[in-house]
Amino acid sequence: MKIVTTVTAGLVAMLSVAAVCATPAAAHPYDQYIRGRSFFGALFGPSIARGVVSYPTNQKPGTIVVSTAQRRLYLVLGNGQALSYAIAVGAAGYAWSGVNQVTAKREWPDWTPPGEMLQRRPDLPRHMAGGPDNPMGARAIYLGASLYRIHGSNEPDKIGQAVSSGCIRMTNQDVIDLYNRVQIGATVIVQ
């Protein structure tokens, strides 16, 4: 009987932790189609799992800091902590750094590849409506007047790699979480 109680208490504790870390309920009908890492991958995959980390900084809470070298995005929480997310970054020749602001946010955004991308990849569609097969993923966070975005991905296996044309990619689950936390006007530092 004691063993059952211990296992039950451990399971309740684990479910309580999962509930605290859960993303708010899906707001868009396409959210039911999200593909990405599994529940167990999220719990036990430390190289990709989102989590609170020690992050001493002078940046104010709500600031996003992208470390292209670490392939991590940090949302500053304050008190020396940040939420850390795994990301994919720009491939060789497409990486960039700088400071910008969040100017817009979109759920299941449409995608229109820029002219430079179409020159390199004439096989790409000229426009693609938002949805589960769109490479922009579940959410997009627009950075100033630049062509760069922080967005989801329909290729979660690419997270952790340098593969994009400069955008910061996240799993759809993580970009929904970040989207729900970040405010228009937030500072974004890419280094």
KOLSELO-927612 format. One line per field, with one value per residue: residue number from 0; z, x, y of N, C-alpha, C, O in turn; residue in one letter. Coordinates in steps of 0.1 Angstrom, whole numbers, plus 5000, padded with zeros to 4 digits. Example, Ala and Ser with C-alpha at 12.3 -4.5 7.8 and 13.67 -1.06 7.14 Angstrom:
<nodes>
seq = [0/1]
nup = [5078/5071]
neast = [5132/5128]
nnorth = [4943/4978]
caup = [5078/5071]
caeast = [5123/5137]
canorth = [4955/4989]
cup = [5078/5079]
ceast = [5132/5129]
cnorth = [4967/5000]
oup = [5085/5080]
oeast = [5142/5134]
onorth = [4967/5011]
type = [A/S]
</nodes>
This chain:
<nodes>
seq = [0/1/2/3/4/5/6/7/8/9/10/11/12/13/14/15/16/17/18/19/20/21/22/23/24/25/26/27/28/29/30/31/32/33/34/35/36/37/38/39/40/41/42/43/44/45/46/47/48/49/50/51/52/53/54/55/56/57/58/59/60/61/62/63/64/65/66/67/68/69/70/71/72/73/74/75/76/77/78/79/80/81/82/83/84/85/86/87/88/89/90/91/92/93/94/95/96/97/98/99/100/101/102/103/104/105/106/107/108/109/110/111/112/113/114/115/116/117/118/119/120/121/122/123/124/125/126/127/128/129/130/131/132/133/134/135/136/137/138/139/140/141/142/143/144/145/146/147/148/149/150/151/152/153/154/155/156/157/158/159/160/161/162/163/164/165/166/167/168/169/170/171/172/173/174/175/176/177/178/179/180/181/182/183/184/185/186/187/188/189/190]
nup = [5000/5007/4987/4964/4972/4972/4945/4933/4945/4934/4906/4907/4914/4891/4871/4881/4877/4849/4843/4851/4834/4810/4778/4773/4763/4730/4705/4679/4651/4635/4653/4663/4645/4650/4646/4661/4687/4709/4739/4758/4748/4752/4780/4787/4770/4773/4756/4739/4752/4766/4792/4825/4832/4848/4843/4843/4837/4824/4810/4805/4819/4796/4774/4745/4739/4715/4711/4686/4685/4706/4698/4710/4724/4746/4768/4788/4822/4845/4878/4875/4858/4830/4804/4784/4751/4725/4692/4656/4634/4611/4581/4571/4558/4560/4585/4610/4631/4656/4669/4674/4673/4684/4662/4652/4655/4644/4640/4626/4601/4567/4540/4520/4500/4500/4472/4470/4480/4463/4439/4446/4450/4428/4427/4448/4461/4451/4469/4500/4518/4553/4575/4585/4568/4560/4559/4578/4602/4633/4645/4641/4649/4642/4633/4635/4605/4591/4570/4586/4609/4640/4641/4639/4629/4603/4603/4627/4633/4624/4643/4663/4645/4619/4595/4582/4562/4576/4594/4627/4638/4656/4675/4669/4693/4711/4699/4701/4728/4734/4718/4732/4755/4748/4741/4719/4707/4724/4730/4708/4708/4688/4687]
neast = [5008/5020/5038/5022/5010/5033/5040/5018/5018/5042/5035/5013/5028/5045/5026/5016/5038/5040/5015/5020/5040/5027/5014/4991/4956/4950/4944/4937/4921/4938/4957/4953/4967/4994/5027/5054/5079/5075/5054/5070/5095/5096/5097/5120/5141/5167/5184/5167/5145/5123/5129/5133/5161/5192/5202/5220/5217/5216/5194/5160/5130/5111/5126/5140/5167/5188/5210/5230/5252/5249/5225/5201/5173/5165/5142/5140/5133/5138/5152/5176/5169/5158/5137/5145/5148/5151/5164/5165/5189/5202/5217/5251/5264/5240/5235/5230/5233/5221/5200/5166/5130/5099/5074/5050/5027/5016/4991/4994/5007/5006/5028/5051/5077/5107/5121/5149/5152/5136/5151/5173/5159/5140/5120/5102/5070/5051/5035/5020/4993/4986/4989/4992/5011/5027/5058/5063/5051/5032/5031/5042/5066/5073/5101/5108/5112/5125/5132/5133/5121/5108/5098/5075/5079/5075/5092/5104/5126/5148/5154/5179/5199/5218/5202/5183/5172/5180/5160/5147/5140/5116/5102/5068/5052/5069/5071/5044/5042/5061/5050/5027/5037/5054/5055/5043/5066/5087/5122/5145/5174/5199/5227]
nnorth = [4988/5012/5016/5021/5045/5061/5060/5071/5097/5106/5106/5124/5147/5149/5154/5178/5195/5193/5206/5232/5240/5240/5252/5278/5271/5262/5286/5288/5273/5256/5248/5222/5206/5206/5196/5181/5178/5150/5144/5130/5136/5163/5163/5148/5155/5172/5187/5200/5207/5232/5255/5271/5289/5299/5332/5357/5391/5425/5432/5441/5425/5405/5410/5396/5375/5362/5336/5328/5311/5293/5283/5289/5306/5332/5343/5369/5368/5382/5388/5374/5352/5333/5322/5295/5284/5260/5266/5270/5284/5309/5296/5291/5321/5333/5341/5366/5395/5418/5444/5447/5454/5438/5440/5430/5403/5371/5346/5314/5323/5336/5329/5346/5342/5361/5381/5376/5351/5336/5338/5322/5298/5289/5270/5274/5282/5311/5323/5312/5301/5304/5276/5240/5230/5250/5266/5286/5279/5276/5302/5336/5360/5392/5411/5443/5463/5444/5415/5393/5369/5355/5323/5295/5260/5236/5216/5201/5186/5200/5218/5233/5234/5251/5263/5280/5308/5330/5336/5329/5299/5278/5251/5243/5242/5256/5281/5290/5292/5312/5333/5338/5350/5372/5407/5432/5455/5447/5443/5427/5410/5398/5378]
caup = [5000/5008/4973/4956/4976/4967/4930/4931/4948/4923/4894/4909/4914/4878/4864/4885/4870/4835/4842/4853/4822/4798/4771/4773/4754/4716/4701/4664/4647/4629/4664/4665/4636/4653/4646/4668/4697/4717/4753/4765/4743/4759/4794/4789/4760/4778/4746/4731/4761/4771/4807/4832/4835/4854/4832/4848/4826/4827/4801/4813/4816/4783/4763/4738/4735/4707/4710/4675/4687/4714/4692/4721/4725/4760/4772/4801/4832/4856/4889/4871/4852/4816/4797/4773/4740/4714/4680/4644/4630/4597/4576/4567/4548/4562/4599/4612/4645/4657/4678/4668/4682/4679/4656/4649/4658/4636/4641/4613/4591/4553/4536/4507/4500/4494/4459/4470/4482/4450/4430/4449/4450/4419/4429/4459/4457/4452/4481/4506/4529/4566/4578/4590/4558/4557/4567/4589/4614/4640/4649/4637/4656/4632/4638/4628/4591/4584/4565/4596/4619/4649/4637/4641/4618/4600/4603/4640/4633/4621/4655/4668/4633/4611/4582/4577/4554/4585/4604/4639/4639/4669/4674/4670/4707/4717/4694/4706/4742/4733/4713/4743/4765/4743/4738/4708/4713/4731/4724/4704/4706/4681/4689]
caeast = [5000/5029/5044/5011/5009/5045/5040/5007/5023/5051/5027/5006/5038/5049/5015/5015/5048/5036/5005/5026/5048/5019/5011/4976/4948/4951/4934/4935/4917/4949/4966/4952/4975/5008/5036/5067/5084/5065/5053/5082/5107/5096/5100/5133/5151/5173/5190/5157/5134/5122/5129/5138/5176/5199/5206/5223/5217/5210/5183/5147/5121/5104/5136/5144/5181/5191/5224/5231/5262/5243/5212/5191/5166/5163/5132/5144/5122/5142/5158/5187/5164/5152/5131/5154/5142/5160/5161/5174/5194/5206/5228/5263/5261/5227/5234/5230/5232/5217/5189/5153/5118/5088/5065/5037/5026/5005/4988/4994/5008/5008/5043/5055/5092/5112/5127/5162/5150/5131/5162/5181/5151/5128/5109/5093/5057/5052/5027/5014/4984/4990/4984/5001/5022/5034/5071/5063/5046/5020/5031/5053/5069/5079/5111/5110/5109/5133/5126/5135/5110/5109/5086/5075/5085/5069/5103/5109/5139/5158/5158/5193/5208/5220/5195/5174/5177/5182/5149/5149/5129/5113/5091/5055/5048/5077/5067/5031/5045/5068/5040/5017/5044/5061/5047/5047/5076/5098/5135/5151/5189/5205/5241]
canorth = [5000/5024/5018/5027/5059/5068/5061/5080/5110/5110/5109/5137/5158/5150/5160/5191/5202/5194/5216/5245/5243/5238/5264/5280/5264/5266/5296/5288/5259/5248/5243/5208/5198/5208/5184/5185/5168/5143/5147/5125/5143/5176/5161/5142/5159/5184/5196/5207/5211/5246/5256/5282/5288/5310/5341/5370/5401/5438/5434/5441/5414/5406/5411/5383/5374/5350/5332/5319/5301/5282/5279/5291/5319/5334/5353/5374/5369/5390/5381/5365/5340/5334/5309/5291/5276/5256/5272/5268/5298/5311/5288/5299/5332/5340/5345/5380/5399/5431/5447/5451/5454/5431/5450/5424/5389/5365/5331/5307/5334/5333/5331/5350/5342/5374/5379/5370/5336/5330/5337/5310/5287/5292/5260/5277/5289/5326/5326/5300/5304/5298/5262/5231/5227/5263/5266/5296/5273/5280/5316/5344/5372/5400/5419/5456/5463/5435/5403/5383/5366/5343/5316/5280/5252/5223/5206/5202/5179/5209/5227/5230/5234/5263/5259/5289/5320/5341/5336/5321/5288/5271/5241/5250/5243/5266/5295/5293/5296/5325/5342/5341/5357/5384/5419/5441/5465/5440/5443/5414/5411/5386/5378]
cup = [5000/4994/4964/4959/4971/4952/4927/4934/4938/4910/4895/4908/4899/4869/4868/4878/4856/4833/4843/4841/4809/4792/4772/4762/4740/4712/4687/4660/4641/4640/4666/4656/4639/4654/4653/4678/4705/4732/4761/4760/4750/4774/4796/4779/4764/4768/4738/4741/4765/4786/4812/4835/4842/4842/4837/4837/4831/4818/4809/4810/4804/4771/4758/4734/4727/4706/4698/4677/4696/4708/4702/4720/4740/4761/4786/4810/4843/4867/4885/4864/4838/4813/4785/4764/4730/4701/4668/4640/4616/4593/4573/4556/4551/4577/4600/4627/4645/4668/4671/4678/4676/4674/4653/4653/4650/4640/4628/4601/4576/4551/4522/4506/4494/4480/4459/4472/4470/4439/4433/4448/4441/4421/4440/4454/4459/4465/4487/4518/4542/4568/4582/4581/4555/4566/4578/4602/4620/4643/4643/4645/4646/4639/4630/4614/4583/4578/4574/4605/4629/4646/4640/4629/4616/4599/4616/4642/4630/4632/4660/4657/4627/4597/4576/4568/4563/4596/4616/4640/4652/4666/4675/4684/4713/4712/4698/4721/4742/4728/4724/4754/4761/4739/4726/4714/4720/4723/4720/4701/4700/4681/4685]
ceast = [5009/5035/5034/5010/5021/5044/5029/5011/5033/5045/5020/5016/5043/5038/5013/5025/5045/5025/5010/5033/5039/5016/4996/4969/4950/4940/4930/4931/4928/4958/4965/4961/4990/5016/5049/5071/5073/5065/5066/5095/5108/5101/5115/5143/5157/5179/5180/5146/5134/5122/5135/5153/5181/5205/5208/5224/5212/5198/5170/5139/5113/5113/5139/5159/5183/5205/5225/5242/5257/5231/5201/5185/5162/5152/5135/5132/5125/5147/5168/5182/5159/5146/5140/5147/5152/5155/5170/5177/5198/5218/5240/5260/5248/5225/5235/5230/5227/5206/5177/5142/5108/5078/5051/5038/5014/5004/4987/4995/5010/5023/5044/5070/5097/5119/5141/5161/5145/5141/5171/5173/5138/5117/5099/5081/5059/5044/5021/5006/4989/4983/4995/5013/5031/5047/5072/5058/5034/5019/5043/5054/5078/5089/5113/5105/5117/5125/5126/5123/5115/5097/5087/5081/5076/5080/5110/5123/5150/5162/5171/5203/5208/5215/5187/5180/5179/5171/5153/5137/5128/5103/5078/5050/5056/5073/5054/5033/5051/5058/5031/5024/5050/5051/5052/5055/5087/5111/5139/5166/5194/5220/5248]
cnorth = [5013/5027/5025/5041/5067/5070/5072/5094/5115/5114/5122/5148/5160/5157/5175/5200/5204/5205/5230/5250/5243/5252/5266/5273/5270/5276/5296/5274/5250/5242/5228/5199/5200/5195/5189/5174/5162/5148/5142/5132/5157/5174/5156/5146/5172/5193/5204/5213/5226/5245/5269/5280/5300/5319/5355/5380/5414/5441/5433/5429/5416/5408/5397/5384/5361/5348/5323/5308/5290/5276/5278/5305/5320/5345/5357/5375/5379/5382/5371/5352/5343/5321/5307/5281/5272/5262/5267/5283/5298/5302/5297/5309/5339/5343/5360/5383/5414/5432/5452/5451/5444/5441/5444/5409/5383/5350/5325/5316/5328/5335/5335/5351/5355/5370/5373/5355/5329/5329/5325/5297/5289/5282/5263/5283/5304/5331/5313/5305/5297/5284/5253/5228/5239/5263/5277/5290/5279/5295/5323/5356/5381/5410/5432/5455/5453/5423/5391/5381/5355/5336/5301/5273/5240/5212/5207/5195/5188/5218/5223/5231/5248/5261/5269/5300/5332/5342/5327/5311/5282/5260/5249/5252/5254/5280/5299/5298/5310/5336/5347/5350/5371/5395/5426/5452/5460/5441/5429/5417/5398/5388/5365]
oup = [4993/4990/4957/4950/4966/4948/4918/4926/4934/4904/4886/4902/4895/4861/4860/4874/4850/4824/4836/4837/4799/4798/4773/4752/4738/4716/4683/4665/4643/4638/4671/4658/4631/4660/4651/4676/4708/4736/4769/4768/4753/4779/4805/4780/4759/4769/4732/4737/4768/4792/4805/4841/4841/4833/4836/4828/4841/4820/4819/4799/4801/4760/4766/4728/4733/4702/4699/4672/4693/4713/4703/4716/4746/4755/4795/4807/4849/4867/4892/4864/4835/4818/4777/4768/4727/4699/4670/4641/4608/4601/4573/4546/4544/4581/4591/4635/4635/4674/4661/4689/4664/4682/4651/4654/4649/4642/4619/4593/4574/4559/4513/4512/4483/4478/4451/4467/4466/4431/4424/4444/4447/4416/4441/4443/4467/4470/4479/4527/4541/4563/4583/4586/4548/4578/4586/4613/4613/4644/4640/4647/4643/4649/4619/4611/4571/4580/4572/4609/4626/4648/4643/4620/4625/4594/4618/4651/4632/4631/4661/4659/4631/4589/4564/4567/4558/4607/4614/4641/4659/4655/4681/4688/4721/4720/4700/4725/4750/4734/4724/4762/4769/4734/4723/4725/4724/4711/4728/4692/4706/4676/4685]
oeast = [5005/5036/5038/5009/5019/5047/5031/5008/5032/5049/5020/5013/5044/5041/5010/5023/5047/5025/5005/5033/5045/5015/4988/4975/4952/4928/4920/4936/4928/4965/4974/4963/4998/5012/5053/5067/5063/5074/5071/5104/5119/5107/5121/5155/5153/5180/5183/5139/5145/5117/5141/5156/5175/5211/5199/5232/5205/5192/5169/5140/5108/5109/5140/5163/5181/5213/5222/5240/5260/5226/5193/5192/5157/5154/5133/5122/5116/5146/5169/5189/5155/5150/5142/5140/5161/5143/5180/5169/5197/5227/5239/5255/5245/5214/5241/5227/5229/5202/5178/5144/5108/5073/5041/5049/5004/5014/4981/4986/5014/5030/5039/5076/5092/5123/5144/5169/5149/5141/5175/5178/5127/5106/5089/5080/5067/5047/5018/5011/4995/4972/5007/5024/5041/5047/5081/5060/5027/5008/5053/5044/5089/5086/5120/5095/5117/5113/5121/5116/5125/5086/5097/5087/5071/5077/5121/5130/5162/5172/5174/5215/5200/5222/5183/5193/5179/5174/5161/5126/5138/5097/5078/5044/5050/5072/5051/5027/5047/5057/5027/5017/5051/5040/5064/5052/5097/5110/5137/5169/5192/5225/5260]
onorth = [5023/5038/5034/5050/5078/5081/5080/5104/5127/5123/5130/5159/5171/5166/5183/5211/5215/5212/5239/5261/5247/5262/5256/5270/5282/5274/5302/5264/5238/5233/5222/5188/5195/5186/5200/5162/5168/5155/5150/5134/5161/5183/5161/5141/5182/5205/5213/5222/5231/5236/5276/5269/5311/5314/5364/5378/5415/5452/5426/5423/5427/5406/5388/5394/5350/5357/5311/5297/5278/5266/5269/5314/5311/5356/5349/5382/5383/5369/5360/5342/5355/5310/5315/5272/5280/5264/5260/5292/5288/5301/5310/5305/5349/5349/5366/5374/5421/5423/5460/5448/5442/5449/5451/5404/5390/5343/5331/5318/5317/5341/5328/5361/5359/5359/5364/5347/5318/5320/5318/5287/5291/5284/5257/5290/5308/5341/5304/5312/5287/5282/5257/5224/5238/5260/5276/5296/5287/5301/5316/5363/5377/5416/5432/5449/5453/5422/5381/5391/5348/5341/5296/5279/5234/5201/5212/5198/5184/5226/5211/5230/5257/5256/5267/5300/5343/5348/5318/5316/5280/5260/5259/5262/5262/5290/5311/5308/5319/5347/5359/5356/5380/5392/5426/5457/5467/5441/5420/5425/5387/5397/5364]
type = [M/K/I/V/T/T/V/T/A/G/L/V/A/M/L/S/V/A/A/V/C/A/T/P/A/A/A/H/P/Y/D/Q/Y/I/R/G/R/S/F/F/G/A/L/F/G/P/S/I/A/R/G/V/V/S/Y/P/T/N/Q/K/P/G/T/I/V/V/S/T/A/Q/R/R/L/Y/L/V/L/G/N/G/Q/A/L/S/Y/A/I/A/V/G/A/A/G/Y/A/W/S/G/V/N/Q/V/T/A/K/R/E/W/P/D/W/T/P/P/G/E/M/L/Q/R/R/P/D/L/P/R/H/M/A/G/G/P/D/N/P/M/G/A/R/A/I/Y/L/G/A/S/L/Y/R/I/H/G/S/N/E/P/D/K/I/G/Q/A/V/S/S/G/C/I/R/M/T/N/Q/D/V/I/D/L/Y/N/R/V/Q/I/G/A/T/V/I/V/Q]
</nodes>
